[in-house]
Amino acid sequence: METFWDIIAPIYGAVIAILIPLALAYALKLLRDKTGIEIEAKDREALQSALQSAALSVLRKQGNAALTSMAEDTIVNYVRDSVPDAVRRLGKGTPITDAKILKLAAPKLETAAKVGDAPAIVSRALATRSES
């Protein structure tokens, strides 16, 4: 007479052969989801840092004058050059436009304006740019 394990051994092997790849696929999905979120957070942080640095750089050079196209170019180029991967990944298929970068830089300039480092006209000019 066959034992219980002798009877289920062929079934047990088939079930294991199916469950192991499913478990591995699920574990890889969880890992990809977790690392994707961490990468996005790092990209946002890098972009914010680049925007802050670009805004401060422009303020040091620009002073109290109204925002010029050269200053706008400086901000856009600084951000695109310093964190190109973050700009590309955060765009999610559609690239982040120059107007969007300028709009994101506006709060940085606004904060500087509140503490007296930048004129309000500069931050208002960036914030009201129409996105193209």
ChimeraX attribute file (.defattr): number of C-alpha atoms within 10 A of each C-alpha:
attribute: neighborCount
match mode: 1-to-1
recipient: residues
	/A:1	4
	/A:2	6
	/A:3	7
	/A:4	8
	/A:5	10
	/A:6	10
	/A:7	10
	/A:8	11
	/A:9	11
	/A:10	10
	/A:11	12
	/A:12	11
	/A:13	11
	/A:14	11
	/A:15	11
	/A:16	11
	/A:17	11
	/A:18	10
	/A:19	12
	/A:20	11
	/A:21	11
	/A:22	12
	/A:23	11
	/A:24	11
	/A:25	12
	/A:26	12
	/A:27	12
	/A:28	12
	/A:29	12
	/A:30	12
	/A:31	11
	/A:32	12
	/A:33	11
	/A:34	11
	/A:35	12
	/A:36	12
	/A:37	11
	/A:38	12
	/A:39	14
	/A:40	14
	/A:41	14
	/A:42	13
	/A:43	20
	/A:44	16
	/A:45	13
	/A:46	19
	/A:47	24
	/A:48	17
	/A:49	16
	/A:50	21
	/A:51	27
	/A:52	21
	/A:53	18
	/A:54	24
	/A:55	28
	/A:56	18
	/A:57	15
	/A:58	20
	/A:59	21
	/A:60	12
	/A:61	10
	/A:62	17
	/A:63	13
	/A:64	14
	/A:65	12
	/A:66	16
	/A:67	19
	/A:68	13
	/A:69	9
	/A:70	11
	/A:71	19
	/A:72	20
	/A:73	14
	/A:74	16
	/A:75	25
	/A:76	22
	/A:77	15
	/A:78	18
	/A:79	27
	/A:80	20
	/A:81	12
	/A:82	17
	/A:83	17
	/A:84	16
	/A:85	14
	/A:86	20
	/A:87	21
	/A:88	15
	/A:89	16
	/A:90	18
	/A:91	12
	/A:92	9
	/A:93	8
	/A:94	9
	/A:95	12
	/A:96	15
	/A:97	14
	/A:98	19
	/A:99	18
	/A:100	18
	/A:101	21
	/A:102	25
	/A:103	20
	/A:104	17
	/A:105	26
	/A:106	23
	/A:107	18
	/A:108	20
	/A:109	27
	/A:110	22
	/A:111	15
	/A:112	19
	/A:113	17
	/A:114	11
	/A:115	9
	/A:116	10
	/A:117	16
	/A:118	25
	/A:119	21
	/A:120	17
	/A:121	16
	/A:122	22
	/A:123	24
	/A:124	17
	/A:125	15
	/A:126	22
	/A:127	19
	/A:128	12
	/A:129	14
	/A:130	10
	/A:131	11
	/A:132	7
